[in-house]
Amino acid sequence: MAANKEVVFNPKVLPPRGPYAQAIKVSNVSSTIYTGTITALDVNWNVVGAGDIREQTRKTIENLELILEAAGATLADVVKTTWYLVDITHMPIVAEIRNEMFKGAVPASGTIPINGLYYPELLLEMEAIAVI
């Protein structure tokens, strides 16, 4: 039996500003996948899209897709994402690309501004939780 995902919303709490959920209730879970942080690095440790937040966001989500695939999951199975941005003003662009690539799968999401990453050319990293 597949995991059931239910969007949780309480009107007594500030509604999400954007296409994400306050919370996701998951039942009938057979597996939970917790990723480490994921960036726009290729398999040779090269930064993809240095200085380009759009390209780095796409590559980061593509890397997430590949990790999920190895675990038998897809982006539709993601219930929570956390984004770490070097420049918080990039958030609308990241949200635009995220919404395009997640194609209606609405995970709970949070964004945290950070001072920098190990590779100075990286503009963001993210982590995710998926259930299958």
Secondary structure by P-SEA (a helix, b strand, c coil): ccbbbbbbbbccccccccccccbbbbccccbbbbbcccccccccccccccccaaaaaaaaaaaaaaaaaaaccccccccbbbbbbccccaaaaaaaaaaaaaccccccbbbbbccccccccccccccccccc
